[in-house]
Each structure stands twice: as structure tokens, then as C-alpha cells.
Amino acid sequence: MMWQTSKHANIRSRIGFFSSFSWANLALLFAVLLSVLSVSPVALGNSTLKETITELEASQQWQQTLKEARGQTVYFYAWGGSKPVNDYLRWAAREIASRYKVRLRHVKVADISEAVSRLKAEDGSKSAIDLLWINGENFSYLKAQKLLLGKLPSAIPNTTLLATEQLSLHNDFGVPMEGYEVPWGVGQFNLIANQSLFSAKNPEQTSITPADILSAAKRNPGRISYPRPPEFHGTTFLKQLLVALTDSDPRLFALATPEAQQQLLPVLWHYLDKLHPLIWQNGSAFPSSNTEQLALFTQQQLDLAVSFNPNQMAKEQSEKRIASNAQRLFFDGGAITNSHNLAIPKGAQSPAGAKVVIHFLLSELAQKHKVDGSWGDPAVIRPLLDPASTLPAQQELHSSWQQVIEDTWQQKYGA
């Protein structure tokens, strides 16, 4: 009985405690718990990231890199066909010179294969190229030929910021990066169209099929085109068609064997044979680049433009270059998505300076300026990751398909 009395007393004591604990107290306790929980993993993660970066920047290895880089000139071979990109790199060059006393020189190329050919001829000897903007088959070739400097992530502090898992930044067109290049942006193939081209009956349409494009070309002859391959926007347009026409056949994401080519490619050429007579210049000529195609679009000579930047349409609209009712569209099944990357040739004369440039381009300042400026290229670092701004993703084809598609297209339609 004494045990029961004691037990009842304890129960009454607990009831008394809770009855005297006012709703105001309970609300306060809840608010405290909520504030603790609201220090989310993201916030904690960003705080931890900054601490890690600070430690890495203070390391003897990085301080030695900064010392060696001071006074160096970095020749950065990169695509020069876009004014927003060129403007961004001019801004970056000013910032890098001010912060690190490193001179960045943008060597503009129409296609990075020009630089790859030069590196191939140099065969690992001293090179005039210090830094490359690269991906796909060009990376695959240079990596296989052992012409790139490795272990970049362990040598550059800001690579710690990369959203590697969230954006699947391990492979480049099916080829493992393995530290031979560093992502600095993400591209997603999309179409910018006048609203009437596809969606007169459905202004909310966001995705299209090859059949939609063919139907639109029949209704609007001469108003559709795509950049001439091997310009990468044009080649990617062909790859998007091939993926859609073959229902994402798994063989497209592996080495392009002769058997796979024979079985999968005819459907693409059959489709283009029907499309080309209906497009701009009856398919006898093509825009030289996506920049030229966008110019034709803004001049109302075409109803369709292509882009690898999911933010480009919004940027163009904000600057009143295209109509506010234009539409951003992607292929059913998702937009082909890949990263564009930075690599240092093994024979670079200013490797330390090149590492400093990569470090800056991955900083929050540089990535935010890239997103918010006229370029609008999506960020690849965790503190600025914005899943809401990205399109549904389609895996990139294996790099071996690119040359096959371009060569065969040239034979069939390039004369």
C-alpha cells in the first residue's frame, strides 16, 4: 500500500507540474525548440563549409600556390561566341587581378577543339594554354592521352563547395572526371519559342516531342532551324531528337558500337529527311551558332531559338530583347544536362595561376555574379544551389556518339 501511495503521489506531482505550466510557457518552449531545429542542416552545412574553406585557404599548400601564382598570366582558352560570357570573364579578370595579382587572358575560340588540336600537337610539352573550358569528347580525348593535370580537387580549396552529389558531377558524358577537370557551370538544353509556334491552343505547354516540331514546321514553313553541327547546340538538338525517337535506348549511354549505330541512327536521319524541306532555307543552310539563331529569332526571321542555359529566356526578356510571352520548352523525358568544366593542361606554364583562377570562379561571389548577371549560368556550388530553377534532366549521351552523329550528319546534309 505504501508503494501505491507513493506511486499516486508521484502521478499527482507530475499532473500538478503540467497544470501549473502555462500555455505561454509551453509556447515559449516550442519556440525555443523550433529555433534550434530551424538551424537547418543547410545552414549548419554552409557554416561548416565556410570553416573548411578558411582552413584550406590557410594551409601551407594553398599559400605556396598563391605565392607561385602572383605575377603570372593565365591564358584561358574558352568559347568566345557569347557577349554575356565574354563580359563575365572580363569582370572575373578584373577581380582576379585585384585579389591575387594574377592576369587572366581570355583567348576566344569558336570551338574548343582548336585548343585540343594544339595540345595534341604539343604532346605534353610546354604549352601556351594554361586553362581550358572543356567537356565531352574533348575531355575524354585529353584524359585518355594523359595531357591534363590531375588531382585538382585536392589542390583547390573552393572545390569543397561543389554540389557534386546533388548535381551528379562525377562523370562527363559518361567519362569519370577523376580530378582531371572541375565543373564550374551546368547546361540544360532548351528551346525558346514564339508562343504561337507550339502552344496556340495551350499557352501553358512546357515540353515538346519530335512530332510537335514536325507539325509546327508544317504549319510554319521556313520558321524553324537549328545551329549547324558540329556547333554544340546543333549537335545537342540532334541528340535530343535521337533520345526521344528511340525512347531513351540504353545503348545511347554506352560506347557507340557499330551495331548500335546501325540500329539506332536511321530513325534520326529518316526524321531529318522529313523535317529539312520545311525549315529555314529548306535545310540547305543553317545558323552558324545559337547566337546567330537567337539574332534571327529577335529579328523575327525565325520562331525558334536554342539554348543550353535554362535562365537565358528570362534574361533576354528582362532586357526586352524577346517578347514577354515567349516560351521556354524542353523535350519530353527531360533536357539533356551536363556540366561545363575547367581543366589545366599538363604542359601549362602557369599552373599555379590557373588553380587560383578556378578557385575564384568557384567562389560564392563569382558564382552568384554568374547567376545574377546577363549570362545567368546556373551555379554548381552548394550554398547557391537552386533546384527550383532547373529543368527535368535527361542524361547526356556517351561521348563516343557525338563524333558519329556529327560525321554522319556532315555526310548527309553538310554539302
N, C-alpha and C positions, 0 to 999 in steps of 0.2 A: 504493500500500500504506500509506503514511503516513496518507493520508486515511481509509482503512478502519480503521486502528488507533485514530486519534483518535475516529472515529465510535463504535467499540466501547467505547472508554474512557468516552465521554460517556454511553452507554447504561448501562454498569456503574455509573457515578456516580449516575445517576438511580435505578437499581434499589436501590443502597445507601442512598440517601436515604429511599426509601419503606419499605425493610425496617427501617431504624432508627426510622422514625416510628411510634411505638407506637399501639396501639388506643386507649389513654387520650387520647393527643394528638389522634387523629382524632375521638374523641367530643367532645373539648373544642372542636375547630374546628367540628364540626357544630352544637354547642350555640350557639356564637357566631353562626354564620350563621343559625340558626333564630331567635335573639333579634332579629337585625336584620330578618329577614323578618317576624317577628311584630309589629313596629311597623307594623301594617297600614295600608292606605290610609284605613280608617275612623278609626283613632287619629290618624294624621297629619292627616287631614281635619278632625277635631274640634279638634285643636290649632291648625291654621291658621284654622279658623272663629273660634275664640276670639280669636286675634290680630287678625283682621279686624274683629270686633265692637268690640274695645278701641280700635282706630284710629278706627273710625267714631264711636264714642261721644265720642272726644276731639276730633272735628272741630269747626270753628267753627260750621258749620251746625247740628249737633245741640246744641251748648252754647247757641246762641241760642234753639233750640226749648225747651230746658229752662228757660231764663230767662223766656221768654214764658209758659210753662205754669204756672209757680209761682203758686199762689193761685187758679188757675182752677177752675171747676166744670164737669165734663163730664156732660151729660145723655145717657145711653146708653139708647136705645130698643131693647129686646130682649124676646124671648118671656119671659113670667113664669109659665108653666104647669107648672114643674117645681121642686120643693123642692131637689133636689141642685144644679140650675143656679143657683137663687137663692142658695143657701148659698155656692156657689163665688164668685159675683160679690160677695157681702158680704165674703168673705175677701180677694178681689182689691182691693176698695175700701180696706180697712184697709192693705194692703201699699203700694198706690199713694200713699195719703195720707202714710204714714210715710217712704217713699223719695223722693217727688218733690214733696210738698206740693200735690198735685192731688186735688180731691174728685171721686169718681166716684159719680154718682147713677143707679141702675138704674130706668128708667121702664118698668114692666111692661106689656106689651101682649099681648092674646090672639092677635093676628096682626099681623105687621109691615106688612101692607097699610094699617093705620091710620096709621102714620107716613108711608108713601108718599103717601097721600092728602093728608096735611098738607103735605108738601114740594111736591106738585103745586100746591096752592093758593097756597103762598108763592112759587113760581116763581123760586127762586134768591135771594130777598131774605133778610134776617136771619132766622135760624131758631132756635127753642128746642131743636132737635135737633142734638146735636154728634157723635153716633156712632150707627151703625146695625148691628144684627146682620141680615144680609141674604143672600139668594141667589136664583137662579131668575128668574122673570118680574119680580119687583120690582127686581132689579138691572138686568135688561135694559131695563126702562122708564126708570129713573132715569139710566142711562148714555145712552140714546138722547135723553133730554130735556136732557142736559148739566147735571144737577143734582148731580153728585158731584165732589168734589175729586180731581184726578188726580196722577200721579207719586208715589204713596205709597211704593213700594219704595225709591226713591232718597232719601226723606226720613226713613225709619225704620230704624235700624241692624239690629234683630233680624230684619227680613225676609230678611236674608242666610242665616238659619238654615233657612228653609223648604225642605222636601223637594219642590221644585217638579217635578223630573223623575220622582222615584220614585213620587209620588202623582198625577201628571198634573194639576197645579194651574194650568194655563194658562187653562182655559175654565170658565165657569159655565153649566151647562145649555146648552152649545153656543155660548155667547156669550163671546168673548175678554175676559178681565179687563182687560188693558192698563193696569194700575196704578191702576184706579179702585176696587179693593177688595183686601183682604188676607185670605187664608184663616187661620183660627185653630183649625179642627177638621174632622174628617171624619165623615160619617154613612154608615152602610150599613144598608139596610132589612132587618130580620129579624123572625121570628116567635118568640114564646115560647109553648110549648105544654105542657099536661099530657102526660105520657109516653103515656098510653093513647089520646090523640086520633088520632095518626097511626101510632104505632110499636109497637102492642101485639105485633106479630109481629117487629118489627125495631127494638130499642131503640137501635141504632147509626145509625139514619137521620138524615141531616143536611140533605137537600134535599127539596123537595116540588114538585108540579105543581098547576095549577088543578084537574085531575081528582082529585087527592088531597084537596083541600079540599072539593070537592063530595061525594066519597064519605064523608068524615068528618062533614060536615053531615047527610047522610042517616042515618048511624049514631047521631049525637048531636044530634038536633034541638034548636034553641034555645041551643046551647052555643058558637056561633061568631058573631063580629061583626067590624066594623072601624069606625074613627072616621068620623064624618060629614064628607064633603068640604064645604067647601074646607080643613078641617083637614089639614095637610100629610101626616100619617101616613096618613090615609084616602085622600087623592089618590094617594099613592105606592103604596098597596096596589092601587089601580085600575091604575096604570101598570105595576106588576109583572105583573098579570094580562094586560094588553094585550100586553106584550112576549112573554110566554110563549105566549099564544093565537095570535100572529101570527108565531111563530118569529123574533123579533127583526128584523122587517121594517126595512130600511134607511131607509124613509121616516119612521120614528118619530124619527130623529135629525137630521132636517132640518125646515125650515119646514112647518107643518101646512097644506098646501094643501087647498082644498075637495075636490078629487078624492081625495087621500089619506084625508081624514076619512071620506068616503062609502064607501071600500073597506075601511078598517081597523077603524073603530069598531063596526060592527054586531056583530061577533063578541063584543065585550066586553058589550054590552047583552043579547045572547042568553044569555050565561053568567050574568049577574047575575039575569036573569029566572028562571033555574032555581035559583040559589043563595038569593035573598032569602026565599022562603017557608020555608026550612029553618033560618034563622039566628035569633038573639036578637030577640025582639019581632016575629017574622015579617017582618023587614025594614021595619017601619013606624016604627021609631026606631033611633037609633044612638048609641053613646057620643060625647060631645062632644069628646073628646081621647084621646090614647093614655094619659094619666094616669088618666082615668076608666076606660078599658078595663082598665088594669093593676089598678085598685082592684077592679073586678068579677072579675078573674082571681084576685086574692088572697082575695076573699070567696067563691070557688068558685061564682060565678054564671056564669062563662064558663070555657072550657077553652083560650082563645087570647088572647094579648096581642100588641101590635105595638110595634116599637122601631126607632129609627134609630141606636141605639148598640150596636155588636157586643159591648160589655163589660157591658151592663146586666144580663143574666140572671145573670152571675157575681156582680155587685154585690148584686143582690137576694137571691141565695142566701146570700152571705156574711153578710148582715144578717138571715137567717132569715125573710124576707118571702114567699118562694116555696119550693116543695118542692125538695129536692136532686136529684130525678130529673126535673125539668122539662127540656125540650129547647129548644135554640136551632136554628132552622131557617131556611133561605133558599131562594129559588126556584131550580129548575134553570136553569142558564145564568148564575147569579150574582146577587148582591144589588145592587140599584140603589145606586150610590155617588156621593156628591157632597160637596163641601166646604161648610162654613158660614163666612161671611166677615164682615169688618168694613169699613165704608165711612164716609167723612166727607162730609156734605152741603156743597155749595159755600157755602151761607149760614151754616155753623156759626159760633157766636160764640166758641167756644173750640177752634179747630183745633189749636193747639199742644198743649193738654191732651189732645185726642183722639189725637194722634200718640203722646204719652207713654203713654197707656193701651194702645194697640196694641203699642207696644214692650214693655211689661211683659207683656202677655198672650201674647207670643211668646217670652218668656224661658224658659230651661230650668226655672227654679223654678216659674213659673206653669203651664207645660205639664205638668210632672211632677205637680203638685198636682191638675191636672185629670184626669189619667190615674188616679192612685192614690186620689183621694178618692171620695166617694159618687157623683159624676157619672160618672166612668170614661170620659169622652170621649177618643177616640184622639188622640195627638199628631200634629202636622204638621211638626215640625222634625227635621232630620237626626240630631242627637245622641240623640234618643229614639225614632227610628223602629223599630217592631217588626212586621215583616211577618208574623210567626207569629200575631199576634192579629187579623189582618184576614181577612175573608171573601173568597171569589172574587167579583170585581167585575163588575157589569153597567153599561154606560154609561148615564148619565142621558139621558132624552128631551130633545129640543129644548124650550126654554121655551114655545114657542107652543102645544104640545099641552096644557099644564096648564090654561089657561083654557077650552079647548074641552071637555076631559074634565069639568071641574067644572061648566060651564054646562049641558052636556047631561045630566049626572047629576042636577042640580037639577031640570031639566025633567021627567025621567022618574021620579025616586024621591024628590024632596025635598018634595013637597007634604004 
